[in-house]
Amino acid sequence: MRNPPLSLYIHIPWCVQKCPYCDFNSHGLKSDLPEKEYVAHLLDDLAIDAKRIGDRPVETIFIGGGTPSLFSSEAMADILNGVKQRVNLSDTAEITMEANPGTVEAGKFTGFYQAGVNRISVGIQSFQPKHLKVLGRIHDENQAENAVKQAHSAGLPTFNLDLMHGLPEQSVDNAMTDLKQGIELNPYHLSWYQLTIEPNTPFYSKPPELPDDDILWEIQEKGHCLLEQAGYQQYEISGYAKAGHQCRHNLNYWRFGDYLGIGCGAHGKITDAANGTIHRTVKVKHPRGYMEMSRPYLDTQTLVSADDLPFEFFMNRFRLVEPCPISDFNDFTGTELTDDVKRALSDAHQQGLLSISESHWQVTAKGRRYLNSLLSCFV
């Protein structure tokens, strides 16, 4: 077994208002933003976690939320400078920050870039007023386009647009209109994902009327062709990128890499170099509790059992289009393929969900369409 690549996730929990579809750990801002206090706690949290990784280099950072773009560029610089003082940050690290177009005034992306952020992910979701209203977004079409223009003019080497499809009462043509508008803005990367109804959200309590399965499939087929014709290659279930612009941070997640998670409710996955065991961590969820000096930042830590490792590995790895080296299973889990796992792989192959060679597994087009069926083989 070898140590997998290492990433760092940093969670900023506040947003202007909570979107009805969102099940992330985010909190509507009801008072002044406690930037300095929260940054200090983030770095203390990291100092504790850094003891687990030694000199292992951190290859990528992702600052998510919430709405990280509510923070000032000065606060972002303090975070990233503090990270460099506490861990071995690679000189070529990809550093992504999420941004909401409604919180980005003129010049803000330039400030974030100067602070050390080299990749922005702009959460647009839709350009259409009726969809933005239903989704609870605080920006309009003009703000979305302005944010993308800022990302281009700031000199960022790469950036991403988040777009949704399968929105309430959305037709195929309507979905393609949104996607075409996103493509015309010429981002380097597009995350194009289907709206799902998650528990503990307003949409779960009062579900909107979503397109039926036939419409959803037609949207996905036509959208995929449209993206490929525009020069975007699919590398993950909902990830499309121009050559050389895949999100390295997300690739590390799906390849079953390690990551520290700091901030309210942040999740982490760390391999113990001494014995090869894999632990998942979750930090204290609520900002008030997280920032109480009397409480530790760690809420729970769970050992991933040997029985659960195959499913966890494949659940992540099979999101990717690229072939998976069979050797990665042993290298990243520290376990061998059992007879049960071999049978599951054979079943997936016989169903046409997975192709198998002497050295690689690869999810087929059918397997990508029926990913849940593929993963159910390993339950």
C-alpha positions as CSV (number, residue, x, y, z in Angstrom):
1,M,0.0,0.0,0.0
2,R,1.2,3.5,-0.8
3,N,0.1,6.9,0.5
4,P,-2.4,8.4,-2.1
5,P,-2.1,12.0,-3.2
6,L,-3.2,14.5,-0.5
7,S,-5.7,17.4,-0.8
8,L,-7.1,20.0,1.6
9,Y,-10.8,21.0,1.8
10,I,-11.6,24.3,3.6
11,H,-15.2,25.0,4.5
12,I,-16.7,28.5,4.7
13,P,-20.2,28.0,6.1
14,W,-22.0,31.3,5.5
15,C,-24.2,32.4,2.6
16,V,-26.6,35.3,2.0
17,Q,-29.5,32.9,2.1
18,K,-30.0,29.1,2.0
19,C,-31.1,27.7,-1.3
20,P,-34.1,25.3,-1.1
21,Y,-32.2,22.4,-2.9
22,C,-29.0,22.7,-0.8
23,D,-28.1,20.0,1.7
24,F,-24.6,21.3,2.3
25,N,-23.6,22.7,5.7
26,S,-24.4,26.3,5.1
27,H,-26.0,29.0,7.2
28,G,-27.7,32.2,6.1
29,L,-25.8,35.2,7.3
30,K,-27.8,37.0,10.1
31,S,-25.1,39.4,11.4
32,D,-21.6,40.6,10.5
33,L,-19.2,38.1,9.0
34,P,-16.7,36.9,11.6
35,E,-13.8,36.8,9.2
36,K,-10.8,37.2,11.5
37,E,-12.2,34.9,14.2
38,Y,-13.1,32.1,11.8
39,V,-9.8,32.3,9.9
40,A,-7.9,31.9,13.2
41,H,-10.0,28.8,14.0
42,L,-9.4,27.4,10.6
43,L,-5.7,27.6,11.0
44,D,-5.8,26.2,14.5
45,D,-7.9,23.3,13.1
46,L,-5.3,22.7,10.4
47,A,-2.4,22.8,12.8
48,I,-4.0,19.9,14.7
49,D,-4.7,17.9,11.5
50,A,-1.2,18.6,10.1
51,K,0.2,16.3,12.7
52,R,-1.5,13.4,10.9
53,I,0.3,13.9,7.6
54,G,3.9,14.7,8.3
55,D,5.7,16.2,5.3
56,R,3.3,14.8,2.7
57,P,2.7,17.5,0.1
58,V,-0.7,19.0,-0.3
59,E,-1.4,18.9,-4.0
60,T,-4.8,20.7,-4.2
61,I,-7.0,23.0,-2.1
62,F,-10.7,23.5,-2.5
63,I,-12.4,26.3,-0.6
64,G,-16.1,25.6,-0.6
65,G,-19.3,26.6,1.2
66,G,-21.5,28.3,1.8
67,T,-20.3,31.2,-0.2
68,P,-16.5,31.7,0.2
69,S,-16.7,34.8,-2.0
70,L,-18.4,36.6,0.9
71,F,-14.9,36.7,2.4
72,S,-12.5,39.5,1.5
73,S,-9.4,38.9,-0.6
74,E,-7.3,39.9,2.5
75,A,-9.0,37.1,4.6
76,M,-8.3,34.6,1.7
77,A,-4.7,35.7,1.7
78,D,-4.5,35.1,5.5
79,I,-5.9,31.6,5.1
80,L,-3.6,30.6,2.3
81,N,-0.5,32.1,3.9
82,G,-1.4,30.3,7.1
83,V,-1.8,27.0,5.2
84,K,1.7,27.4,3.8
85,Q,3.1,27.8,7.3
86,R,1.4,24.6,8.6
87,V,1.7,22.1,5.7
88,N,3.9,21.3,2.8
89,L,2.0,23.0,0.1
90,S,3.1,22.0,-3.4
91,D,4.5,24.8,-5.6
92,T,2.2,23.6,-8.3
93,A,-0.9,23.3,-6.1
94,E,-4.3,23.9,-7.7
95,I,-6.2,26.2,-5.4
96,T,-10.0,26.5,-6.1
97,M,-12.5,28.8,-4.5
98,E,-16.3,28.8,-5.0
99,A,-18.0,32.0,-5.8
100,N,-21.6,33.2,-6.1
101,P,-22.1,35.8,-8.8
102,G,-24.3,37.8,-6.5
103,T,-21.4,38.4,-4.1
104,V,-18.8,39.4,-6.6
105,E,-18.3,43.1,-7.1
106,A,-15.9,44.6,-9.7
107,G,-12.3,43.5,-9.2
108,K,-12.9,40.9,-6.5
109,F,-11.6,38.0,-8.6
110,T,-8.3,39.9,-9.2
111,G,-7.9,40.2,-5.4
112,F,-8.6,36.5,-4.9
113,Y,-6.0,35.6,-7.6
114,Q,-3.4,37.9,-6.0
115,A,-4.2,36.2,-2.6
116,G,-3.2,32.8,-4.1
117,V,-6.4,31.4,-5.6
118,N,-5.7,30.1,-9.1
119,R,-9.0,28.5,-9.9
120,I,-12.5,29.9,-9.4
121,S,-15.8,27.9,-9.5
122,V,-18.7,30.2,-10.3
123,G,-22.1,28.9,-9.1
124,I,-24.5,30.0,-11.8
125,Q,-26.9,27.1,-11.9
126,S,-29.1,28.8,-14.5
127,F,-29.2,32.1,-16.6
128,Q,-33.0,32.2,-16.6
129,P,-35.0,34.4,-14.1
130,K,-37.8,31.8,-13.6
131,H,-35.3,29.1,-12.6
132,L,-33.1,31.3,-10.5
133,K,-36.2,32.3,-8.5
134,V,-37.3,28.8,-7.9
135,L,-33.7,27.7,-6.9
136,G,-33.5,30.6,-4.5
137,R,-30.4,32.1,-6.2
138,I,-29.6,35.8,-5.3
139,H,-28.0,36.7,-8.7
140,D,-29.5,37.5,-12.1
141,E,-28.3,36.8,-15.6
142,N,-26.3,40.0,-15.9
143,Q,-24.4,39.3,-12.6
144,A,-23.7,35.8,-13.8
145,E,-22.2,37.0,-17.1
146,N,-20.3,39.7,-15.3
147,A,-18.7,37.2,-12.9
148,V,-17.5,35.1,-15.9
149,K,-16.0,38.2,-17.6
150,Q,-14.2,39.0,-14.4
151,A,-12.8,35.5,-14.2
152,H,-11.4,35.9,-17.8
153,S,-10.0,39.4,-17.1
154,A,-8.5,38.6,-13.8
155,G,-5.9,36.4,-15.5
156,L,-6.9,33.2,-13.8
157,P,-5.3,30.2,-15.5
158,T,-8.5,28.2,-15.3
159,F,-12.1,28.5,-13.9
160,N,-15.3,26.5,-13.8
161,L,-19.0,27.3,-14.2
162,D,-21.6,25.3,-12.3
163,L,-24.8,24.7,-14.3
164,M,-27.9,22.6,-13.3
165,H,-30.3,20.7,-15.5
166,G,-33.5,18.8,-14.8
167,L,-35.0,21.9,-13.2
168,P,-38.6,22.2,-12.2
169,E,-40.8,22.0,-15.4
170,Q,-37.7,22.3,-17.6
171,S,-38.0,21.2,-21.3
172,V,-35.2,19.8,-23.4
173,D,-35.0,23.0,-25.4
174,N,-34.9,25.1,-22.3
175,A,-32.1,23.1,-20.8
176,M,-30.1,23.4,-24.0
177,T,-30.6,27.2,-24.0
178,D,-29.0,27.4,-20.5
179,L,-26.1,25.2,-21.6
180,K,-25.5,27.1,-24.8
181,Q,-25.3,30.3,-22.9
182,G,-22.8,28.8,-20.5
183,I,-20.7,27.5,-23.4
184,E,-20.7,30.9,-25.2
185,L,-19.0,32.4,-22.1
186,N,-16.0,30.1,-22.9
187,P,-15.1,28.7,-19.4
188,Y,-12.3,26.2,-19.2
189,H,-14.5,23.7,-17.2
190,L,-18.2,23.1,-16.9
191,S,-19.8,21.2,-14.1
192,W,-23.2,20.3,-15.5
193,Y,-25.2,18.3,-13.1
194,Q,-28.8,17.2,-12.6
195,L,-30.9,18.7,-9.8
196,T,-31.7,16.0,-7.2
197,I,-34.0,16.3,-4.2
198,E,-32.1,15.7,-1.0
199,P,-33.4,15.0,2.5
200,N,-33.6,17.8,5.1
201,T,-34.1,20.5,2.4
202,P,-37.2,22.6,1.7
203,F,-37.5,20.9,-1.7
204,Y,-37.7,17.6,0.1
205,S,-40.6,18.8,2.3
206,K,-42.3,20.4,-0.7
207,P,-41.0,18.7,-3.9
208,P,-41.3,20.7,-7.1
209,E,-42.4,19.0,-10.2
210,L,-39.3,17.8,-12.0
211,P,-39.1,16.5,-15.6
212,D,-39.8,12.8,-16.2
213,D,-37.0,10.2,-16.8
214,D,-37.4,10.3,-20.6
215,I,-36.9,14.1,-20.7
216,L,-34.0,13.9,-18.3
217,W,-32.3,11.3,-20.5
218,E,-32.9,13.4,-23.6
219,I,-31.4,16.4,-21.9
220,Q,-28.3,14.4,-20.9
221,E,-27.8,13.0,-24.4
222,K,-28.2,16.3,-26.2
223,G,-26.2,18.2,-23.6
224,H,-23.4,15.7,-23.8
225,C,-23.2,16.1,-27.6
226,L,-23.4,19.8,-27.4
227,L,-20.5,19.9,-24.9
228,E,-18.3,17.6,-26.9
229,Q,-18.9,19.6,-30.1
230,A,-17.8,22.7,-28.2
231,G,-14.5,21.0,-27.2
232,Y,-15.4,19.9,-23.7
233,Q,-14.5,16.3,-22.8
234,Q,-16.4,14.4,-20.1
235,Y,-14.1,13.0,-17.5
236,E,-16.5,12.5,-14.6
237,I,-20.3,11.9,-14.3
238,S,-21.0,15.7,-14.3
239,G,-17.6,17.1,-15.1
240,Y,-16.6,18.4,-18.6
241,A,-13.3,20.2,-19.3
242,K,-11.2,21.5,-22.1
243,A,-7.9,19.7,-22.6
244,G,-5.6,20.2,-19.5
245,H,-8.4,21.8,-17.4
246,Q,-9.8,18.9,-15.4
247,C,-10.3,19.7,-11.7
248,R,-7.3,18.0,-10.0
249,H,-9.0,18.3,-6.6
250,N,-12.1,16.4,-7.7
251,L,-9.9,13.9,-9.5
252,N,-8.2,13.1,-6.2
253,Y,-11.5,12.6,-4.5
254,W,-12.7,10.1,-7.2
255,R,-9.4,8.3,-7.4
256,F,-9.8,7.6,-3.6
257,G,-7.1,10.0,-2.6
258,D,-6.7,11.5,0.8
259,Y,-7.9,14.9,2.0
260,L,-7.9,16.9,5.2
261,G,-11.1,18.7,5.9
262,I,-11.1,21.9,8.0
263,G,-13.9,24.2,8.9
264,C,-17.5,23.7,10.1
265,G,-18.8,20.2,9.2
266,A,-15.8,19.5,6.9
267,H,-15.2,15.9,6.0
268,G,-11.8,14.3,5.7
269,K,-10.2,11.0,4.7
270,I,-6.8,10.1,5.8
271,T,-4.6,7.0,5.4
272,D,-2.5,6.2,8.4
273,A,1.1,5.8,7.1
274,A,2.0,3.5,10.0
275,N,-0.6,0.8,9.6
276,G,-2.5,1.6,6.4
277,T,-5.8,2.1,8.1
278,I,-8.2,4.7,6.6
279,H,-10.2,7.1,8.8
280,R,-13.0,9.5,7.9
281,T,-13.3,12.6,10.0
282,V,-16.1,15.2,10.4
283,K,-15.6,18.5,12.1
284,V,-18.1,20.3,14.5
285,K,-21.0,21.4,12.2
286,H,-22.4,24.6,13.6
287,P,-20.2,27.8,13.5
288,R,-20.9,28.7,17.1
289,G,-19.8,25.3,18.4
290,Y,-16.8,25.2,16.0
291,M,-15.6,28.6,17.3
292,E,-15.9,27.8,21.0
293,M,-12.4,27.5,22.4
294,S,-13.7,24.9,24.9
295,R,-14.6,22.4,22.2
296,P,-12.3,20.4,19.9
297,Y,-12.8,20.9,16.2
298,L,-13.2,17.2,15.6
299,D,-16.7,15.9,16.0
300,T,-16.4,12.3,14.8
301,Q,-13.7,10.0,13.5
302,T,-14.6,6.6,11.9
303,L,-12.4,3.7,10.9
304,V,-13.4,2.5,7.4
305,S,-13.7,-1.3,7.9
306,A,-12.2,-3.8,5.5
307,D,-15.7,-4.9,4.5
308,D,-16.6,-1.4,3.5
309,L,-13.5,-0.5,1.6
310,P,-14.4,-2.2,-1.7
311,F,-17.7,-0.3,-2.0
312,E,-16.1,3.0,-0.9
313,F,-13.3,2.6,-3.5
314,F,-15.6,1.7,-6.4
315,M,-18.3,4.3,-5.4
316,N,-15.7,7.0,-6.0
317,R,-13.5,5.5,-8.7
318,F,-16.4,4.5,-11.0
319,R,-17.6,8.1,-11.3
320,L,-14.6,8.7,-13.7
321,V,-14.6,8.0,-17.4
322,E,-10.9,7.1,-17.4
323,P,-9.8,3.5,-17.0
324,C,-8.9,2.4,-13.4
325,P,-5.6,0.5,-13.0
326,I,-6.5,-2.7,-11.1
327,S,-3.3,-2.1,-9.0
328,D,-4.9,1.0,-7.6
329,F,-7.3,-1.1,-5.5
330,N,-4.5,-2.6,-3.5
331,D,-2.4,0.5,-3.5
332,F,-5.1,2.8,-2.1
333,T,-7.1,0.3,0.1
334,G,-4.3,-1.9,1.4
335,T,-6.6,-5.0,0.8
336,E,-6.7,-7.7,-1.8
337,L,-9.7,-8.5,-4.1
338,T,-11.8,-11.1,-2.3
339,D,-13.9,-13.7,-4.1
340,D,-17.0,-11.7,-3.3
341,V,-15.5,-8.6,-5.0
342,K,-14.3,-10.6,-8.0
343,R,-17.9,-12.0,-8.4
344,A,-19.3,-8.5,-8.2
345,L,-16.9,-7.3,-10.9
346,S,-17.8,-10.3,-13.1
347,D,-21.5,-9.6,-12.6
348,A,-21.0,-5.9,-13.6
349,H,-19.0,-7.0,-16.6
350,Q,-21.7,-9.5,-17.7
351,Q,-24.4,-6.8,-17.5
352,G,-22.4,-4.6,-19.8
353,L,-21.8,-2.0,-17.0
354,L,-18.0,-2.5,-16.8
355,S,-15.2,-3.5,-19.2
356,I,-12.3,-5.5,-17.8
357,S,-8.8,-6.1,-19.2
358,E,-5.8,-7.7,-17.6
359,S,-4.7,-4.3,-16.1
360,H,-7.7,-2.0,-16.0
361,W,-11.4,-1.7,-15.2
362,Q,-13.5,0.9,-17.1
363,V,-17.1,2.0,-16.7
364,T,-19.0,1.6,-20.0
365,A,-21.4,4.1,-21.4
366,K,-24.2,1.9,-20.1
367,G,-22.5,1.8,-16.7
368,R,-22.4,5.6,-16.6
369,R,-26.1,5.8,-17.4
370,Y,-26.9,3.2,-14.8
371,L,-24.3,4.0,-12.2
372,N,-26.5,3.0,-9.2
373,S,-27.0,-0.4,-10.8
374,L,-23.3,-0.8,-11.2
375,L,-22.6,0.2,-7.6
376,S,-25.3,-2.1,-6.3
377,C,-23.2,-5.1,-7.5
378,F,-20.8,-4.3,-4.7
379,V,-23.3,-3.9,-1.8
